[in-house]
C-alpha cells in the first residue's frame, strides 16, 4: 500500500530544522518505501525547484537531495479555501485505490482547527479510516479551556486513534529508555519507592534565549512550553506504576493515574525572566512572561508519598542539559557521612546513565568514597544516534503511537498548570544562573549538588 505523507507548513523552521533531516535519515536507512510520496504544502507560489533552493539555504546539515527530491511534490494552498483541499484530495488519490495517508500539521496551534476542518470536509481523511491519521505539534492549546476546545473540534472529524499528538521529548533515546532502566533491572525497581528514594530532580536547561521565537514564546512562557509537556512526561514515566502490558494504552493509563495525583505547591515555585528578554524580537515591553521555572511537586500515593520532586527548566542558563536524578536515602548510622547513592539518566545533549555508589577508598584509608558506573549510550551505537523526529516519523509511518500523547495525558497536565498560573508569584530578573541557584538552595539546601 502506497504511503502518503502530507506536510502543512512546509516553509517553516520545523520543516527545515527537524523534518527534512529526519526524512533524509530515514531514506538513507531504507525505512521509506521507494513509492512513498511526500506532499509539501505552503501558501508560497513557487515551483519545487524554487522551494528546494530556498530549503538548501535554511537547512544546516548535509542532505542527500538526489535521493530526497524524487519523493517530493510541492503544492501551493490557501488553507482557508475548501476547494484547495478538494484539489489536494484529487491529486493524492489519483485513482490509486487504498492509500496509507498521514497529514502532518507543522503549523501554529491556532491553525489546527482550520486545517483539520478542511481535511475532514474535503474527504482527505474519513472518520474511522484505519489507514488515515493526522499529526499535531505541541503546544496543544494555551490552557485547559483552549485545549478542550481544540480537542472537541478534532473529535468531530476524527477518532482518537487517528490523532497523533507530538511531544518531541518522547522521541529522545533516553526518554524511551526510562521504562527499560526501571522495569528491566530488578535492582532499581525494588528500590523505586519512598522507602529508599529521598528525592527526584528533573532538569531541562538551555543556554540560548528565545532567539526569533519571541512572538510565540511571549504568549506561552516556560510553564506552558516546558513544564506542561516535556517535564510532565518525564515525571510520569519515572514515577508511574508498572503497566499491565507495555502496549501504548496500558502505559498511558498508568501515566495519567500518576499525574492525577501530582501536586505543585504554589509556595514552592520560583519564576524568573532573563535580563535582555524584552529586547528580543516581538516581545512586549511590559512582558511578565517567565523564561525560568523551579517548582517542587509531590505525588499523593502510597509509592511516592513524602518524596519531593524538583522541576527546573529555563532559558539563558549556564549550560544545556536535560537529565533526571534519583537521589537515594542514606540512613545507615555506620556510614551516615558517606555520599548518597544516585542514579542519573542523561537525556541531552549527552545520552546515558550514571550510577553513583560507595566503595572503600584505595589504600590504607578506611574512608568511604563515591564511585561512578557510567553508561554512554552513543558509545554503543554505530554512527549517529537517531534524532527524536526520526524516531517519531518512523513510528507515525508504522502506526505505532506509544510515543505520542493521548488526550487525557494533555488534559491532566493542563489542569495542574492552570492551577499554578492562578497563583501570584514574584518574577525575578536574572543575568546569570547563580542568582537563581542561590534562591533554590536557600529553600532546599540538599539540592546544591544537583543544580
SULVEN-V655849 format. One record per backbone hydrogen bond with DSSP energy under -0.5 kcal/mol. CO is the residue of the C=O (numbers start at 1). NH is the residue of the N-H. If there is no record, write none. Layout:
co=CO nh=NH
co=CO nh=NH
//
This chain:
co=2 nh=100
co=3 nh=37
co=4 nh=6
co=4 nh=102
co=5 nh=7
co=5 nh=39
co=6 nh=8
co=6 nh=104
co=7 nh=41
co=8 nh=106
co=9 nh=12
co=12 nh=16
co=13 nh=17
co=14 nh=18
co=14 nh=19
co=15 nh=20
co=18 nh=22
co=19 nh=23
co=20 nh=24
co=21 nh=25
co=22 nh=26
co=23 nh=27
co=24 nh=28
co=25 nh=29
co=26 nh=31
co=26 nh=32
co=27 nh=30
co=31 nh=33
co=33 nh=36
co=37 nh=5
co=37 nh=39
co=38 nh=40
co=38 nh=73
co=39 nh=7
co=39 nh=41
co=40 nh=75
co=41 nh=9
co=41 nh=10
co=42 nh=77
co=44 nh=46
co=47 nh=51
co=48 nh=52
co=49 nh=53
co=50 nh=54
co=51 nh=55
co=52 nh=56
co=53 nh=57
co=54 nh=58
co=55 nh=58
co=55 nh=59
co=63 nh=65
co=64 nh=67
co=64 nh=68
co=65 nh=69
co=68 nh=71
co=69 nh=72
co=71 nh=38
co=73 nh=40
co=75 nh=42
co=77 nh=79
co=78 nh=81
co=80 nh=82
co=81 nh=84
co=81 nh=85
co=82 nh=86
co=83 nh=87
co=84 nh=88
co=85 nh=89
co=86 nh=90
co=87 nh=91
co=88 nh=92
co=89 nh=93
co=90 nh=94
co=93 nh=96
co=99 nh=101
co=100 nh=4
co=101 nh=133
co=102 nh=6
co=102 nh=104
co=103 nh=105
co=103 nh=135
co=104 nh=8
co=104 nh=106
co=105 nh=107
co=105 nh=137
co=108 nh=111
co=109 nh=112
co=111 nh=115
co=112 nh=116
co=113 nh=117
co=114 nh=118
co=115 nh=119
co=116 nh=120
co=117 nh=121
co=118 nh=122
co=119 nh=124
co=119 nh=125
co=120 nh=123
co=126 nh=129
co=129 nh=132
co=131 nh=101
co=133 nh=103
co=134 nh=164
co=135 nh=105
co=136 nh=166
co=139 nh=141
co=143 nh=147
co=144 nh=148
co=145 nh=149
co=146 nh=150
co=147 nh=151
co=148 nh=152
co=149 nh=153
co=150 nh=154
co=151 nh=155
co=152 nh=156
co=153 nh=156
co=153 nh=157
co=154 nh=157
co=154 nh=158
co=159 nh=162
co=160 nh=163
co=162 nh=134
co=162 nh=164
co=163 nh=165
co=164 nh=136
co=164 nh=166
co=165 nh=405
co=166 nh=138
co=167 nh=170
co=168 nh=171
co=169 nh=172
co=172 nh=176
co=173 nh=177
co=174 nh=178
co=175 nh=178
co=177 nh=181
co=178 nh=182
co=179 nh=183
co=180 nh=184
co=185 nh=188
co=185 nh=189
co=186 nh=190
co=188 nh=191
co=189 nh=192
co=191 nh=193
co=193 nh=196
co=193 nh=197
co=196 nh=198
co=196 nh=329
co=198 nh=308
co=199 nh=327
co=200 nh=310
co=201 nh=325
co=202 nh=312
co=203 nh=323
co=204 nh=314
co=205 nh=321
co=206 nh=317
co=208 nh=316
co=210 nh=213
co=211 nh=281
co=213 nh=216
co=213 nh=217
co=214 nh=218
co=216 nh=219
co=217 nh=220
co=217 nh=221
co=220 nh=224
co=221 nh=225
co=222 nh=226
co=222 nh=227
co=223 nh=228
co=226 nh=231
co=227 nh=232
co=229 nh=233
co=230 nh=234
co=231 nh=235
co=232 nh=236
co=233 nh=237
co=234 nh=238
co=235 nh=239
co=236 nh=240
co=247 nh=251
co=248 nh=252
co=249 nh=253
co=250 nh=254
co=251 nh=255
co=252 nh=256
co=253 nh=257
co=254 nh=258
co=255 nh=259
co=256 nh=260
co=257 nh=261
co=258 nh=261
co=259 nh=262
co=261 nh=300
co=263 nh=298
co=265 nh=268
co=266 nh=269
co=268 nh=296
co=270 nh=294
co=271 nh=428
co=272 nh=291
co=272 nh=292
co=273 nh=430
co=274 nh=277
co=276 nh=279
co=277 nh=280
co=280 nh=283
co=284 nh=287
co=290 nh=222
co=291 nh=315
co=292 nh=272
co=293 nh=313
co=294 nh=270
co=295 nh=297
co=295 nh=311
co=296 nh=265
co=297 nh=309
co=298 nh=263
co=298 nh=300
co=299 nh=301
co=301 nh=305
co=303 nh=194
co=304 nh=307
co=306 nh=308
co=308 nh=200
co=308 nh=310
co=309 nh=297
co=309 nh=311
co=310 nh=202
co=311 nh=295
co=312 nh=204
co=313 nh=293
co=314 nh=206
co=319 nh=321
co=321 nh=205
co=322 nh=347
co=322 nh=348
co=323 nh=203
co=324 nh=345
co=325 nh=201
co=325 nh=327
co=326 nh=328
co=326 nh=343
co=327 nh=198
co=327 nh=199
co=331 nh=333
co=332 nh=335
co=333 nh=336
co=335 nh=338
co=341 nh=328
co=342 nh=344
co=342 nh=356
co=343 nh=326
co=343 nh=345
co=344 nh=346
co=344 nh=354
co=345 nh=324
co=345 nh=347
co=346 nh=352
co=348 nh=322
co=351 nh=377
co=351 nh=378
co=352 nh=346
co=353 nh=375
co=354 nh=344
co=355 nh=357
co=355 nh=373
co=356 nh=342
co=357 nh=371
co=359 nh=369
co=367 nh=361
co=369 nh=359
co=371 nh=357
co=372 nh=374
co=373 nh=355
co=373 nh=375
co=374 nh=376
co=375 nh=353
co=375 nh=377
co=376 nh=380
co=377 nh=380
co=378 nh=381
co=387 nh=391
co=388 nh=392
co=389 nh=393
co=390 nh=394
co=391 nh=395
co=392 nh=396
co=393 nh=397
co=394 nh=398
co=395 nh=400
co=396 nh=399
co=399 nh=401
co=401 nh=404
co=403 nh=167
co=405 nh=165
co=406 nh=409
co=406 nh=410
co=407 nh=411
co=408 nh=412
co=409 nh=413
co=410 nh=414
co=411 nh=415
co=412 nh=416
co=413 nh=417
co=414 nh=418
co=415 nh=419
co=416 nh=420
co=417 nh=421
co=418 nh=422
co=419 nh=423
co=420 nh=423
co=423 nh=425
co=426 nh=271
co=426 nh=428
co=428 nh=273
co=428 nh=430
co=430 nh=275
co=432 nh=435
co=432 nh=436
co=433 nh=437
co=434 nh=438
co=435 nh=439
co=436 nh=440
co=437 nh=441
co=438 nh=442
co=439 nh=443
co=440 nh=443
co=440 nh=444
co=444 nh=447
co=445 nh=448
co=446 nh=449
co=447 nh=450
co=447 nh=451
//
